[in-house]
Amino acid sequence: MIRVSLEPPELVIDRPNEVLIRLTNVGRGTCTRVVLRLSLPTQVTLLEGPDRIEVPRLEGEQSVTRAVRLMPKVVGDWTLTSSNFSYVDAQGQSRRITDMRMGITVVPIPPAPLIPEPEFRVRLSTTEVPLKEWAILRGQVINTGPTALRQLALRVFGPVTCDPNIPSQTFGPLGPGEAANFEICLRANESGDNVPIHIEATYTDIANRTGRRRALTPLRVLAATSKPQSPPEFKKMDKKIKVLFLAANPVDSSALRLDQEFREIGRKIRAGSERDCFELAAELALRPGDLTEALLRHKPHIVHFSGHGSKTDGIVLEDESGKTKLVNKQALVQIFQILKDDIRVVVLNACYAKDQAEALAQAIDFTIGMNDAIGDLLLSSAGVR
């Protein structure tokens, strides 16, 4: 005797379902010439696989399976039938079953598993900052929940001024239990032991849900101490004078020989009698966000920018794709205010940079800019403040 079964007996509507049709010889003798032709109800469509199954020989207690793909269209209980199911049994007798029936159940699409709302915590490692001076607020954002974050952006609000060129910090994927460090450049405008700083987080999680949360984090802001101002001239220093060479030459601008200019500056320093008093560093292909970070990292005393300038729109830096990104004089002044106590000289070796140099003179002792268009490597026609 041969038994026919379906696995699984339950199918999901409007989805391709893999179904195994199993033929099992439940006796001990051998059956031959097994033929099974399926008839499906109109509510179920055969997508792939045979509707007629033939097995030449099936030994006792042996099973064979055939795979088909079915697409149910209506929820409910339905019946698969066969009017042509036949085989020869172990005694050589032909058997034909004309009313074979197999039940299947079609169920709705199950609801998607509920993904918990994201949970994360912001922790500051910086506990105090000076009043009305640029400082770095450092901390860590930690994913404390079971839901992964696709993207997370942090902003700071309160009685502070943040670097306008880096208004927020954005992080990539952050899995459960993972953490990311952040650094935000700001200037505190109020003093006190518990100045209210709000850190706002905007996120997108793996379910593409977006959200916004804000946490209050008290910060100690130290009042400024009065100290005598140094005269606007270089005093004798116990460390080397650091010269930072900044350069940008976007791909959509005329080419400049910035490498040769940097080499010439280095050669002039090495040829001088006070060469051991200077240290020269460079930051190339400069973007607006790189500028603040470079000033904070190098803490230079002399800044030399070489590149392109605009009559009305400021100096030319690069965007993420290497193309032109203009920085106006107001933004430039705000950036250089960060290290105004260290930087003593700024040279803007770019066309039409006189206005920018004059604006920087609000914070920097000595600034040099160009009155007009200049040729590559030229430092003539300078306006000094």
Sine and cosine of phi, psi and omega as CSV:
sin_phi,cos_phi,sin_psi,cos_psi,sin_omega,cos_omega
0.00,0.00,0.65,-0.76,-0.01,-1.00
-0.91,-0.42,0.76,-0.65,0.01,-1.00
-0.94,-0.34,0.64,-0.76,-0.01,-1.00
-0.91,-0.41,0.72,-0.70,0.03,-1.00
-0.62,-0.79,0.35,-0.94,0.04,-1.00
-0.91,-0.41,0.63,-0.77,0.06,-1.00
-0.68,-0.73,0.86,-0.51,-0.06,1.00
-1.00,0.09,0.32,-0.95,0.01,-1.00
-0.99,0.14,-0.11,0.99,-0.04,-1.00
-0.90,-0.44,0.79,-0.61,-0.04,-1.00
-0.89,-0.46,0.38,-0.93,0.00,-1.00
-0.97,-0.24,0.74,-0.68,-0.06,-1.00
-0.90,0.43,0.55,-0.83,0.12,-0.99
0.86,0.51,0.44,0.90,0.08,-1.00
-0.68,-0.74,0.59,-0.81,0.11,-0.99
-0.90,0.43,0.80,-0.60,-0.01,-1.00
-0.91,-0.42,0.81,-0.59,0.08,-1.00
-0.99,0.17,0.83,-0.55,-0.04,-1.00
-0.81,-0.59,0.71,-0.71,0.08,-1.00
-0.98,-0.22,0.80,-0.60,0.13,-0.99
-0.99,-0.15,0.89,-0.45,-0.09,-1.00
-0.94,-0.33,0.80,-0.60,0.10,-0.99
-0.94,-0.34,0.85,-0.53,-0.08,-1.00
-0.83,-0.55,0.80,-0.60,0.13,-0.99
-0.99,0.11,0.97,-0.26,-0.07,-1.00
-0.99,0.10,-0.08,1.00,0.05,-1.00
-1.00,-0.10,-0.09,-1.00,0.00,-1.00
-0.99,-0.12,-0.38,0.93,-0.02,-1.00
-1.00,0.09,0.12,-0.99,-0.05,-1.00
-1.00,-0.05,0.72,-0.70,0.11,-0.99
-0.96,-0.29,0.55,-0.83,-0.04,-1.00
-0.74,-0.67,0.23,-0.97,0.07,-1.00
0.76,0.65,0.82,0.57,0.00,-1.00
-0.99,0.10,0.78,-0.63,0.01,-1.00
-0.73,-0.68,0.76,-0.65,0.06,-1.00
-0.68,-0.73,0.85,-0.53,0.06,-1.00
-0.89,-0.45,0.84,-0.54,-0.08,-1.00
-1.00,-0.01,0.58,-0.82,0.15,-0.99
-0.86,-0.51,0.86,-0.50,-0.05,-1.00
-1.00,-0.09,0.54,-0.84,0.11,-0.99
-0.92,0.38,0.34,-0.94,-0.05,-1.00
-0.91,0.42,-0.32,0.95,-0.01,-1.00
-0.99,0.16,-0.09,1.00,-0.04,-1.00
-0.77,-0.63,0.74,-0.67,-0.02,-1.00
-0.93,-0.36,0.66,-0.75,0.10,-1.00
-1.00,0.08,0.91,-0.42,-0.01,-1.00
-1.00,0.01,-0.62,0.78,-0.12,-0.99
-0.41,-0.91,0.57,-0.82,0.03,-1.00
0.96,-0.29,0.22,-0.97,-0.08,-1.00
-0.99,0.14,0.58,-0.82,0.18,-0.98
-0.99,-0.10,-0.06,1.00,0.07,-1.00
-0.80,-0.60,0.84,-0.55,-0.04,-1.00
-0.92,-0.40,0.76,-0.65,0.04,-1.00
-0.80,-0.60,0.76,-0.65,0.03,-1.00
-0.80,-0.60,0.92,-0.39,-0.05,-1.00
-0.89,0.46,-0.60,0.80,-0.12,-0.99
-0.48,-0.88,0.71,-0.70,0.00,-1.00
-0.70,-0.72,0.95,-0.33,-0.05,-1.00
-0.94,0.34,0.26,-0.97,0.01,-1.00
-0.87,0.49,0.71,-0.70,-0.01,-1.00
0.87,0.49,0.39,0.92,0.04,-1.00
-0.97,-0.24,0.49,-0.87,0.04,-1.00
-0.79,-0.61,0.49,-0.87,0.17,-0.99
-0.75,-0.67,0.49,-0.87,0.02,-1.00
-0.79,-0.62,0.49,-0.87,0.12,-0.99
-0.75,-0.66,0.70,-0.72,-0.06,-1.00
-0.99,-0.13,0.68,-0.74,0.11,-0.99
-0.71,-0.70,0.35,-0.94,0.09,-1.00
-0.90,-0.44,0.83,-0.55,-0.05,-1.00
-0.90,-0.44,0.59,-0.81,0.06,-1.00
-0.87,-0.49,0.98,-0.21,0.05,-1.00
-0.98,0.20,0.59,-0.81,-0.03,-1.00
-0.91,-0.41,-0.27,0.96,-0.06,-1.00
-0.70,-0.71,0.70,-0.71,0.06,-1.00
-0.95,0.31,0.65,-0.76,0.05,-1.00
0.50,-0.87,-0.10,-1.00,0.06,-1.00
-0.98,-0.18,0.81,-0.59,-0.07,-1.00
-0.75,-0.66,0.21,-0.98,-0.10,-1.00
-0.79,-0.61,0.77,-0.64,0.17,-0.99
-1.00,-0.08,0.70,-0.71,-0.05,-1.00
-0.81,-0.58,0.17,-0.99,0.11,-0.99
-0.49,-0.87,0.82,-0.57,0.10,-1.00
-0.99,-0.15,0.04,1.00,-0.01,-1.00
-0.68,-0.73,0.99,0.15,0.07,-1.00
-0.79,-0.62,0.92,-0.39,-0.10,-1.00
-0.58,-0.81,0.39,-0.92,0.08,-1.00
-0.26,-0.97,0.22,-0.97,0.08,-1.00
-0.96,-0.28,0.82,-0.57,-0.10,-1.00
-0.99,0.13,-0.07,-1.00,-0.09,-1.00
-0.91,0.42,-0.40,0.92,0.02,-1.00
-1.00,0.01,0.05,1.00,0.02,-1.00
1.00,0.07,0.16,0.99,-0.01,-1.00
-1.00,0.00,0.69,-0.73,0.07,-1.00
-0.97,0.22,0.74,-0.67,0.03,-1.00
-0.88,-0.47,0.69,-0.72,0.00,-1.00
-0.68,-0.74,0.84,-0.54,0.01,-1.00
-0.93,-0.37,0.84,-0.54,-0.10,-1.00
-0.96,-0.27,-0.08,1.00,-0.06,-1.00
-0.79,-0.62,0.57,0.82,0.00,-1.00
-0.93,0.35,0.72,-0.69,-0.04,-1.00
-0.69,-0.72,0.66,-0.75,0.06,-1.00
-0.72,-0.70,0.78,-0.62,-0.04,-1.00
-1.00,0.02,0.61,-0.79,0.13,-0.99
-0.74,-0.67,0.45,-0.89,0.02,-1.00
-0.87,-0.49,0.78,-0.63,0.05,-1.00
-0.97,-0.26,0.82,-0.57,-0.06,-1.00
-0.91,-0.42,0.34,-0.94,0.05,-1.00
-0.92,0.39,0.28,-0.96,0.08,-1.00
-0.90,0.43,0.80,-0.60,-0.03,-1.00
-0.92,0.39,0.53,-0.85,0.02,-1.00
-0.90,0.43,0.53,-0.85,0.04,-1.00
-0.89,0.46,0.58,-0.82,0.02,-1.00
-0.87,0.48,0.64,-0.77,-0.03,-1.00
-0.95,0.30,0.86,-0.52,0.02,-1.00
-1.00,-0.07,0.83,-0.55,-0.02,-1.00
-0.87,0.49,0.45,-0.89,0.09,-1.00
-0.90,0.44,0.58,-0.82,0.01,-1.00
-0.89,0.46,0.50,-0.87,0.09,-1.00
-0.72,-0.69,0.77,-0.64,0.04,-1.00
-0.47,-0.88,0.32,-0.95,-0.06,-1.00
-0.72,-0.69,0.63,-0.78,0.06,-1.00
-0.96,-0.29,0.80,-0.61,-0.03,-1.00
-0.82,-0.58,0.78,-0.62,-0.01,-1.00
-1.00,-0.04,0.67,-0.74,0.15,-0.99
-0.99,-0.16,-0.34,0.94,0.12,-0.99
-0.99,0.10,0.82,-0.57,-0.05,-1.00
-0.96,-0.27,-0.34,0.94,0.01,-1.00
-0.47,-0.88,0.51,-0.86,0.02,-1.00
-0.67,-0.74,0.39,-0.92,0.03,-1.00
-0.98,0.21,0.40,-0.92,0.01,-1.00
-0.98,0.22,0.74,-0.68,0.11,-0.99
0.81,0.58,0.57,0.82,0.14,-0.99
-0.74,-0.68,0.57,-0.82,0.00,-1.00
-0.93,0.36,0.70,-0.71,-0.01,-1.00
-0.54,-0.84,0.24,-0.97,0.01,-1.00
-0.97,-0.26,0.85,-0.52,0.10,-1.00
-1.00,-0.04,0.92,-0.40,-0.05,-1.00
-0.95,-0.30,0.53,-0.85,0.02,-1.00
-0.16,-0.99,-0.23,-0.97,-0.07,-1.00
-0.56,-0.83,0.67,-0.74,0.12,-0.99
-0.95,-0.31,0.75,-0.66,-0.13,-0.99
-0.84,-0.55,0.77,-0.64,0.10,-1.00
-0.99,0.15,0.97,-0.24,-0.07,-1.00
-0.99,-0.11,-0.01,1.00,-0.04,-1.00
-0.96,-0.29,-0.05,-1.00,-0.02,-1.00
-1.00,0.03,-0.04,1.00,-0.10,-1.00
-0.97,-0.24,0.78,-0.63,0.02,-1.00
-0.97,0.26,0.53,-0.85,0.05,-1.00
-0.97,-0.25,0.74,-0.68,0.07,-1.00
-0.98,0.21,-0.66,0.76,-0.04,-1.00
-0.47,-0.88,0.53,-0.85,0.00,-1.00
-0.58,-0.81,0.74,-0.67,0.03,-1.00
-0.81,-0.58,0.69,-0.73,-0.02,-1.00
-0.90,-0.43,0.68,-0.73,0.12,-0.99
-0.74,-0.68,0.43,-0.90,0.00,-1.00
-0.90,-0.44,0.72,-0.70,0.04,-1.00
-0.78,-0.62,0.28,-0.96,0.02,-1.00
0.76,-0.65,-0.31,-0.95,0.01,-1.00
-0.98,0.22,0.83,0.56,-0.01,-1.00
-0.65,-0.76,0.33,-0.94,0.14,-0.99
-0.89,-0.46,0.82,-0.57,-0.01,-1.00
-0.99,-0.16,0.39,-0.92,0.03,-1.00
-0.85,0.52,0.88,-0.47,-0.06,-1.00
-0.91,0.41,-0.36,0.93,-0.01,-1.00
-0.99,0.11,-0.27,0.96,0.06,-1.00
-0.74,-0.67,0.95,0.31,-0.09,-1.00
-0.93,0.37,-0.37,0.93,-0.01,-1.00
-0.48,-0.88,0.28,-0.96,0.10,-1.00
-0.89,-0.45,0.75,-0.66,-0.05,-1.00
-0.91,-0.42,0.68,-0.74,0.00,-1.00
-0.88,-0.47,0.48,-0.88,0.05,-1.00
-0.99,0.17,-0.43,-0.90,-0.03,-1.00
-0.84,0.55,0.65,-0.76,0.00,-1.00
-0.71,-0.70,0.97,-0.22,-0.06,-1.00
-0.98,0.21,0.18,-0.98,0.03,-1.00
-0.83,0.55,0.75,-0.66,0.00,-1.00
0.99,0.11,-0.16,0.99,-0.02,-1.00
-1.00,0.09,0.39,-0.92,-0.03,-1.00
-0.71,-0.71,0.44,-0.90,0.05,-1.00
-0.69,-0.72,0.67,-0.74,0.02,-1.00
-1.00,0.06,0.52,-0.86,0.06,-1.00
-0.69,-0.72,0.42,-0.91,0.07,-1.00
-0.69,-0.72,0.84,-0.54,-0.02,-1.00
-0.85,-0.52,0.82,-0.57,0.00,-1.00
-1.00,0.08,0.85,-0.53,-0.04,-1.00
-0.56,-0.83,0.20,-0.98,0.07,-1.00
-0.74,-0.67,0.86,-0.52,-0.02,-1.00
-0.98,0.21,0.70,-0.71,-0.05,-1.00
-0.96,-0.27,-0.08,1.00,0.04,-1.00
-0.71,-0.70,0.55,-0.83,0.04,-1.00
-0.97,-0.24,0.32,-0.95,0.01,-1.00
0.48,-0.88,0.22,-0.98,0.00,-1.00
-0.99,0.16,-0.38,0.93,-0.04,-1.00
-0.67,-0.74,0.89,0.45,0.04,-1.00
-0.95,0.30,0.81,-0.58,-0.09,-1.00
-0.97,0.26,0.92,-0.39,0.06,-1.00
-0.94,-0.34,0.82,-0.57,0.03,-1.00
-0.98,-0.21,0.81,-0.58,0.07,-1.00
-0.95,-0.30,0.90,-0.44,-0.03,-1.00
-0.98,-0.18,0.75,-0.66,0.02,-1.00
-0.90,-0.44,0.80,-0.60,0.11,-0.99
-0.92,-0.38,0.77,-0.64,-0.16,-0.99
-0.68,-0.73,0.34,-0.94,0.21,-0.98
-0.75,-0.66,0.79,-0.61,-0.05,-1.00
-0.98,-0.18,-0.07,-1.00,-0.09,-1.00
-0.93,0.36,-0.28,0.96,0.09,-1.00
-1.00,-0.02,0.20,0.98,-0.02,-1.00
0.88,0.48,0.39,0.92,0.14,-0.99
-0.99,0.12,0.64,-0.77,0.04,-1.00
-0.93,-0.37,0.46,-0.89,0.00,-1.00
-0.35,-0.94,0.19,-0.98,-0.01,-1.00
-0.62,-0.78,0.75,-0.66,0.03,-1.00
-0.69,-0.72,0.50,-0.87,0.00,-1.00
-0.74,-0.68,0.74,-0.67,-0.01,-1.00
-0.88,-0.48,0.63,-0.78,0.04,-1.00
-1.00,-0.03,0.82,-0.57,-0.01,-1.00
-0.78,-0.63,0.96,-0.28,0.01,-1.00
-0.90,0.43,0.60,-0.80,-0.02,-1.00
-0.71,-0.70,0.65,-0.76,0.04,-1.00
-1.00,0.06,0.81,-0.58,0.02,-1.00
-0.90,-0.43,0.87,-0.49,-0.06,-1.00
-0.99,0.10,0.73,-0.68,0.03,-1.00
-0.91,0.41,0.54,-0.84,-0.02,-1.00
-0.92,0.38,0.62,-0.78,0.06,-1.00
-0.98,-0.18,0.64,-0.76,-0.01,-1.00
-0.97,0.24,0.73,-0.68,0.05,-1.00
-0.53,-0.85,0.50,-0.86,-0.05,-1.00
-0.90,0.44,0.66,-0.76,0.03,-1.00
-0.98,0.19,0.66,-0.75,0.06,-1.00
-0.95,0.30,0.59,-0.81,0.05,-1.00
-0.91,0.41,0.43,-0.90,-0.05,-1.00
-0.96,0.30,0.87,0.49,0.07,-1.00
-0.43,-0.90,0.38,-0.92,-0.02,-1.00
-0.94,0.33,0.84,-0.54,0.12,-0.99
-1.00,-0.01,0.22,-0.97,0.00,-1.00
-0.91,0.42,0.78,-0.62,-0.12,-0.99
-0.93,-0.36,0.55,-0.84,0.04,-1.00
-1.00,-0.03,0.11,0.99,0.08,-1.00
-0.66,-0.75,0.17,-0.99,-0.06,-1.00
-0.93,0.36,0.50,-0.87,0.11,-0.99
-0.99,0.16,0.87,-0.50,-0.06,-1.00
-1.00,-0.08,0.79,-0.61,0.06,-1.00
-0.95,-0.30,0.83,-0.55,0.01,-1.00
-0.94,-0.33,0.89,-0.46,0.01,-1.00
-1.00,-0.06,0.90,-0.43,0.03,-1.00
-0.95,-0.33,0.65,-0.76,-0.05,-1.00
-0.52,-0.85,0.52,-0.85,0.09,-1.00
-0.52,-0.85,0.71,-0.70,0.02,-1.00
-0.61,-0.80,0.98,0.18,-0.07,-1.00
-0.82,0.57,0.43,-0.90,-0.05,-1.00
-0.92,0.38,-0.37,0.93,0.00,-1.00
-0.99,-0.13,0.35,0.94,0.06,-1.00
-0.85,-0.53,0.20,-0.98,0.01,-1.00
-0.92,0.39,0.58,-0.81,-0.09,-1.00
-0.95,0.30,0.66,-0.75,0.06,-1.00
-0.86,-0.51,0.49,-0.87,0.01,-1.00
-1.00,-0.03,0.92,0.39,-0.07,-1.00
-0.92,0.38,-0.56,0.83,0.01,-1.00
-0.89,0.45,-0.62,0.78,0.01,-1.00
-0.93,0.36,-0.60,0.80,0.02,-1.00
-0.90,0.44,-0.68,0.73,0.03,-1.00
-0.88,0.47,-0.66,0.75,0.01,-1.00
-0.90,0.45,-0.63,0.77,0.00,-1.00
-0.92,0.40,-0.65,0.76,0.03,-1.00
-0.88,0.47,-0.71,0.71,0.03,-1.00
-0.88,0.47,-0.62,0.79,-0.01,-1.00
-0.92,0.40,-0.64,0.77,0.01,-1.00
-0.91,0.42,-0.64,0.77,0.02,-1.00
-0.90,0.43,-0.71,0.71,-0.02,-1.00
-0.91,0.42,-0.45,0.89,-0.02,-1.00
-0.99,0.15,-0.24,0.97,-0.04,-1.00
-0.99,0.15,0.37,-0.93,-0.02,-1.00
-0.95,0.31,-0.39,0.92,-0.02,-1.00
-0.98,-0.22,0.48,0.88,-0.09,-1.00
-0.86,0.51,-0.52,0.85,-0.03,-1.00
-0.96,0.30,-0.14,0.99,0.00,-1.00
-1.00,-0.01,-0.08,1.00,-0.09,-1.00
-0.89,-0.46,0.51,-0.86,0.11,-0.99
-0.75,-0.66,0.79,-0.62,-0.09,-1.00
-0.93,-0.37,0.77,-0.63,0.05,-1.00
-0.75,-0.67,0.32,-0.95,-0.06,-1.00
-0.67,-0.74,0.56,-0.83,0.15,-0.99
-0.73,-0.69,0.91,-0.43,-0.10,-1.00
-0.95,-0.30,0.18,-0.98,0.00,-1.00
0.75,0.66,0.77,0.64,-0.19,-0.98
-0.96,0.29,0.73,-0.68,0.14,-0.99
-0.95,-0.32,0.36,-0.93,-0.02,-1.00
-0.81,0.59,-0.69,0.73,0.01,-1.00
-0.91,0.41,-0.46,0.89,0.01,-1.00
-0.95,0.31,-0.45,0.89,-0.13,-0.99
-0.90,0.44,-0.76,0.65,0.02,-1.00
-0.87,0.49,-0.71,0.70,-0.02,-1.00
-0.89,0.46,-0.62,0.78,-0.01,-1.00
-0.92,0.39,-0.66,0.75,0.01,-1.00
-0.90,0.43,-0.65,0.76,0.00,-1.00
-0.93,0.37,-0.60,0.80,-0.07,-1.00
-0.97,0.23,-0.69,0.73,-0.07,-1.00
-1.00,0.06,-0.48,0.88,-0.08,-1.00
0.74,0.67,0.87,0.50,-0.09,-1.00
-0.97,0.22,0.31,-0.95,0.13,-0.99
-0.98,-0.18,-0.49,0.87,0.04,-1.00
-0.80,-0.61,0.76,-0.64,0.04,-1.00
-0.89,-0.45,0.80,-0.59,0.02,-1.00
-0.87,-0.49,0.93,-0.36,0.06,-1.00
-0.98,-0.19,0.73,-0.68,0.03,-1.00
-0.78,-0.62,0.78,-0.63,0.00,-1.00
0.20,-0.98,-0.55,-0.84,-0.03,-1.00
-0.98,-0.22,0.40,-0.92,0.07,-1.00
-0.68,-0.73,0.25,-0.97,0.00,-1.00
-0.81,-0.58,0.54,-0.84,-0.03,-1.00
-0.88,0.48,-0.63,0.78,-0.13,-0.99
-0.90,-0.44,-0.33,0.94,-0.19,-0.98
-0.93,-0.37,0.09,1.00,0.09,-1.00
0.99,-0.11,-0.27,-0.96,-0.02,-1.00
-0.99,0.12,0.32,-0.95,-0.10,-1.00
-0.96,-0.28,0.86,-0.50,0.16,-0.99
-0.92,-0.39,-0.26,-0.97,-0.05,-1.00
-0.88,-0.47,0.53,-0.85,0.12,-0.99
-1.00,-0.05,-0.16,-0.99,-0.09,-1.00
-0.89,0.46,-0.45,0.89,0.00,-1.00
-0.99,-0.11,0.13,0.99,0.03,-1.00
1.00,0.08,0.16,0.99,0.00,-1.00
-0.99,-0.12,0.10,-0.99,-0.12,-0.99
-0.87,0.49,0.73,-0.69,0.11,-0.99
-0.68,-0.73,0.91,-0.42,-0.07,-1.00
-1.00,0.07,0.61,-0.79,0.07,-1.00
-0.83,-0.55,0.90,-0.43,-0.06,-1.00
-0.98,0.21,0.15,-0.99,-0.13,-0.99
-0.93,0.37,-0.51,0.86,0.02,-1.00
-0.90,0.43,-0.72,0.70,0.03,-1.00
-0.90,0.43,-0.59,0.81,-0.01,-1.00
-0.90,0.44,-0.67,0.74,0.01,-1.00
-0.90,0.44,-0.69,0.73,-0.01,-1.00
-0.88,0.48,-0.62,0.79,0.00,-1.00
-0.92,0.39,-0.73,0.69,-0.07,-1.00
-0.96,0.28,-0.29,0.96,0.09,-1.00
-0.88,0.47,-0.40,0.92,-0.07,-1.00
-0.85,0.52,-0.67,0.74,-0.05,-1.00
-0.83,-0.56,0.65,0.76,-0.06,-1.00
-0.90,0.44,-0.40,0.92,0.00,-1.00
-0.97,0.22,-0.34,0.94,0.02,-1.00
-0.99,-0.11,-0.67,0.74,-0.09,-1.00
-0.98,0.21,0.81,-0.58,-0.01,-1.00
-0.94,-0.35,-0.48,0.88,-0.04,-1.00
-0.69,-0.72,0.70,-0.72,0.12,-0.99
-0.79,-0.61,0.82,-0.57,0.06,-1.00
-0.93,-0.38,0.83,-0.55,0.04,-1.00
-0.95,-0.33,1.00,-0.06,-0.01,-1.00
-1.00,0.03,0.95,0.30,-0.03,-1.00
-0.53,-0.85,0.43,-0.90,0.00,-1.00
-0.87,0.49,0.63,-0.78,0.12,-0.99
0.82,0.57,0.63,0.78,-0.07,-1.00
-0.99,-0.12,0.13,0.99,-0.04,-1.00
-0.88,0.47,-0.68,0.73,-0.02,-1.00
-0.88,0.47,-0.63,0.77,0.02,-1.00
-0.92,0.40,-0.64,0.77,0.01,-1.00
-0.90,0.43,-0.65,0.76,0.02,-1.00
-0.91,0.41,-0.61,0.79,0.03,-1.00
-0.92,0.40,-0.63,0.78,0.00,-1.00
-0.93,0.38,-0.37,0.93,0.00,-1.00
-0.90,0.44,-0.23,0.97,0.09,-1.00
-0.91,0.42,-0.47,0.88,-0.08,-1.00
-0.87,-0.49,-0.43,0.90,-0.12,-0.99
-0.94,-0.35,0.63,-0.78,-0.07,-1.00
-0.89,0.46,-0.73,0.68,-0.06,-1.00
-0.78,-0.63,0.80,-0.60,0.04,-1.00
-0.74,-0.68,0.57,-0.82,-0.02,-1.00
-0.76,-0.65,0.79,-0.62,0.04,-1.00
-0.67,-0.74,0.24,-0.97,-0.08,-1.00
-0.99,-0.14,0.74,-0.68,-0.01,-1.00
-0.93,0.36,-0.50,0.87,-0.21,-0.98
-0.57,-0.82,-0.15,-0.99,0.10,-0.99
-0.93,0.36,0.59,-0.81,-0.02,-1.00
-0.75,-0.66,0.36,-0.93,0.06,-1.00
-0.99,0.13,0.20,-0.98,0.00,-1.00
-0.87,0.48,0.77,-0.64,0.07,-1.00
0.98,0.22,0.04,1.00,-0.05,-1.00
-1.00,0.04,0.56,-0.83,0.03,-1.00
-0.81,-0.58,0.41,0.91,-0.04,-1.00
-1.00,0.05,0.06,-1.00,0.01,-1.00
0.82,0.57,0.65,0.76,-0.07,-1.00
-1.00,0.06,0.59,-0.81,0.14,-0.99
-0.96,-0.27,0.87,-0.50,-0.08,-1.00
-0.96,-0.29,0.70,-0.71,0.05,-1.00
-0.88,-0.47,0.00,0.00,0.00,0.00
